[in-house]
Amino acid sequence: MSDHLPTNRPRRYPSDTSDAEWAILAPYVPVGGTVAGRGGRPVEYPRRDIVDAIRYIDHNGPVWRALPVDFPPWSLVNHYFKKWKDDGTLNRMHNGLRDQVRVMEGRDVDPSAAILDSQSVRGAETVGRSSRGFDGGKKINGRKRHIAVDTLGLLLVVLVTAAGVQDRDGGQMLVRALAACFRRIRMIWVDGAYSGGPVTLGANLGIVVQVVAKLAGQVGFKVLPRRWVVERTLSWINRCRRNVCDL
């Protein structure tokens, strides 16, 4: 966009945005800088460099202070990451991109079906006791990400809890969130861990929550209808090293 400072930084990392990617992302990134009558500081670093630095951290997983020197100062990048998270910029960016993909795939912007699953992630020492727990089944001490995706595998709702929270309890929160945010949702697929509460709650909200059970006599991993979509999304999330361990 013409309102963004151009970048002269060489594209040297796999996480750097291509020109085509930046053309799509730029409209969601606040320009910032001095605003007439409101004070503020002039923009010193291109917003594209800020976005690429955040993507570098997510993709490669280093601590903020280990950000390579060809990016803007790590403290500035961290500041914008927190600011955009708190003011809804990142959420608007994600939702806007998801809507674009759905339209390109010939889908309605608002989904009518979703799939739920969860994943426990080991917590680093920086994760406080008040927000972590122990997943007895996976033998993981940390936190758990509960996600709801559409039938393309695109994220609709994300909930983070202590790892000790049962799927059926996290599932009820996801069902409530889906019903509140996506009024067209009428079908949700889950695995056996979500039996009980989520199924009953869904019925009360006019949503069918269907359990996709393992195949009779199944041994080892098998691709199951609908469930493979959300499992693939969890795999996508773990491609970025920052997401493998909860920092």
C-alpha positions in Angstrom: 0.0 0.0 0.0 1.2 3.5 -0.7 0.5 4.5 2.9 3.1 2.0 4.2 6.8 2.8 4.1 8.6 0.6 1.5 11.1 -1.9 2.7 14.7 -2.2 1.5 15.5 -5.3 3.6 16.5 -8.3 1.5 14.1 -11.2 1.5 16.3 -13.8 3.0 14.2 -15.9 5.4 11.5 -18.5 4.5 9.1 -16.6 6.8 9.5 -13.3 5.0 6.3 -12.2 3.1 6.4 -12.3 -0.7 5.2 -9.2 -2.5 1.9 -11.0 -3.3 1.4 -11.9 0.4 2.2 -8.4 1.6 -0.3 -7.0 -0.9 -3.0 -9.1 0.8 -1.8 -8.4 4.4 -1.1 -4.7 4.1 -4.7 -3.5 4.3 -5.1 -5.1 7.7 -1.9 -3.5 9.2 -2.3 -0.1 10.9 -0.1 2.5 9.3 0.6 4.3 12.6 2.9 7.3 13.0 2.1 10.9 13.8 -1.6 11.8 13.6 -2.5 15.5 13.3 -3.6 16.9 16.6 -2.9 13.7 18.5 0.9 13.7 18.8 2.8 10.5 18.4 6.1 9.5 16.8 6.8 9.4 13.0 7.2 5.9 11.5 10.8 4.8 11.4 10.5 1.2 10.3 8.4 -0.2 7.5 5.4 -2.1 8.8 6.3 -5.0 6.5 9.6 -5.4 8.4 7.6 -5.5 11.7 5.3 -8.2 10.3 8.2 -10.2 8.9 9.9 -10.1 12.3 6.9 -11.4 14.1 6.6 -14.2 11.4 10.3 -15.0 12.0 9.7 -15.4 15.7 6.7 -17.6 15.2 8.3 -19.7 12.4 11.8 -20.2 14.0 10.9 -20.1 17.7 13.8 -18.0 19.2 13.4 -15.7 22.2 12.6 -12.1 21.3 16.1 -10.8 22.1 17.6 -13.3 19.6 15.8 -11.5 16.7 18.4 -11.0 13.8 19.8 -7.5 13.6 18.5 -6.9 10.1 15.0 -6.6 11.6 13.8 -3.6 13.6 14.8 -3.7 17.3 13.3 -6.6 19.1 11.6 -4.4 21.8 9.8 -2.5 19.1 8.6 -5.7 17.3 7.5 -7.1 20.6 5.6 -3.8 21.3 3.7 -4.0 18.1 2.9 -7.7 18.5 1.3 -7.0 21.9 -0.4 -3.9 20.7 -1.9 -5.6 17.6 -3.0 -8.5 19.7 -4.7 -6.3 22.3 -6.4 -3.9 19.9 -7.8 -6.7 17.7 -5.6 -6.2 14.7 -4.3 -9.8 14.6 -7.8 -11.1 15.0 -9.2 -8.9 12.3 -6.4 -10.0 10.0 -7.0 -13.7 10.6 -10.8 -13.4 10.2 -10.4 -11.4 7.0 -8.0 -13.8 5.5 -10.2 -16.8 6.4 -13.2 -15.1 4.8 -11.3 -14.5 1.6 -10.2 -18.1 1.4 -13.8 -19.3 2.0 -15.1 -17.0 -0.8 -12.4 -18.2 -3.2 -13.5 -21.8 -2.4 -17.0 -21.0 -3.3 -18.2 -21.1 0.4 -20.4 -18.7 2.3 -18.4 -16.4 4.5 -20.2 -17.7 7.6 -19.7 -21.5 8.1 -22.6 -23.9 8.9 -20.4 -26.7 10.2 -17.3 -27.1 12.4 -15.0 -29.8 13.8 -13.5 -29.7 17.3 -10.3 -31.1 18.8 -7.6 -30.3 21.3 -3.9 -30.6 21.8 -1.8 -30.4 25.0 1.5 -28.5 24.8 4.4 -28.6 27.2 4.8 -25.4 29.1 8.1 -23.6 29.5 9.3 -22.4 33.0 7.8 -19.0 32.2 4.2 -20.5 32.2 2.9 -19.8 35.7 1.3 -22.5 37.9 -2.1 -20.6 37.8 -2.5 -21.2 34.1 -1.0 -24.7 33.6 -2.0 -28.2 34.5 -1.2 -31.9 33.9 -2.8 -33.9 31.1 -2.8 -37.4 32.6 -3.6 -39.1 29.3 -0.8 -37.4 27.3 1.5 -37.1 30.3 2.1 -33.4 29.5 2.5 -30.6 32.0 1.5 -27.3 30.4 -1.5 -25.9 28.7 -4.1 -27.1 26.2 -5.3 -25.5 22.9 -8.9 -26.3 22.1 -9.8 -25.4 18.5 -12.8 -25.3 16.3 -12.3 -25.3 12.5 -14.5 -25.1 9.4 -14.7 -28.0 6.9 -11.6 -26.5 5.1 -9.6 -26.7 8.3 -9.6 -22.9 8.9 -9.6 -21.7 12.5 -12.9 -20.4 13.8 -12.4 -20.4 17.6 -9.3 -21.0 19.8 -9.5 -21.5 23.5 -6.4 -22.0 25.7 -6.7 -23.7 29.1 -4.6 -25.6 31.6 -3.7 -29.0 30.2 -5.7 -30.7 32.9 -9.1 -29.4 31.5 -11.1 -32.2 30.0 -12.1 -32.1 26.4 -15.7 -32.3 27.3 -15.4 -29.2 29.4 -13.4 -27.3 26.8 -15.8 -28.5 24.2 -18.8 -26.9 25.9 -17.0 -23.6 25.9 -16.2 -24.0 22.2 -19.8 -24.8 21.4 -21.0 -21.7 23.2 -18.4 -19.6 21.4 -19.3 -21.0 18.0 -23.0 -20.4 18.6 -22.3 -16.8 19.6 -19.9 -15.9 16.8 -21.2 -18.0 13.9 -25.0 -18.0 13.9 -25.3 -20.4 10.9 -23.5 -23.3 12.7 -25.8 -26.3 12.7 -23.4 -29.3 12.7 -20.3 -30.0 14.8 -18.2 -33.2 14.5 -16.1 -34.4 17.5 -14.3 -37.5 18.8 -15.4 -39.7 21.7 -13.8 -37.5 24.3 -16.5 -34.9 23.7 -19.4 -37.2 24.5 -21.9 -35.9 27.1 -21.8 -32.2 27.9 -21.0 -30.8 24.4 -23.6 -33.1 22.7 -26.4 -32.0 25.2 -25.4 -28.3 25.0 -25.4 -28.4 21.2 -28.9 -29.9 21.2 -30.1 -27.1 23.5 -28.7 -24.6 21.1 -30.2 -26.2 18.0 -26.8 -27.6 16.9 -26.2 -31.3 16.1 -23.0 -32.5 17.8 -22.0 -35.8 16.2 -19.4 -38.1 17.6 -17.1 -39.7 15.0 -16.1 -42.9 16.7 -13.1 -45.0 15.8 -13.6 -47.8 13.4 -14.5 -51.2 14.8 -11.3 -53.1 15.5 -9.1 -50.1 14.7 -5.4 -50.5 15.7 -3.1 -47.5 15.2 -3.8 -44.4 13.3 -6.6 -44.4 10.7 -7.9 -41.4 8.7 -11.5 -40.9 10.0 -14.2 -38.9 8.2 -14.3 -35.2 9.3 -11.8 -35.7 12.1 -8.8 -35.7 9.8 -9.6 -32.1 8.9 -9.0 -30.7 12.4 -6.1 -33.0 13.0 -4.4 -31.6 9.9 -4.9 -28.1 11.3 -3.2 -29.0 14.5 -0.3 -30.3 12.3 -0.2 -27.0 10.4 0.0 -25.1 13.7 3.0 -27.2 14.8 4.9 -26.4 11.7 5.9 -23.2 13.5 8.4 -23.9 16.2 7.0 -21.2 18.5 3.8 -23.3 18.7 5.4 -26.6 19.6 6.2 -25.5 23.2 4.1 -23.0 25.2 6.4 -20.1 26.0 
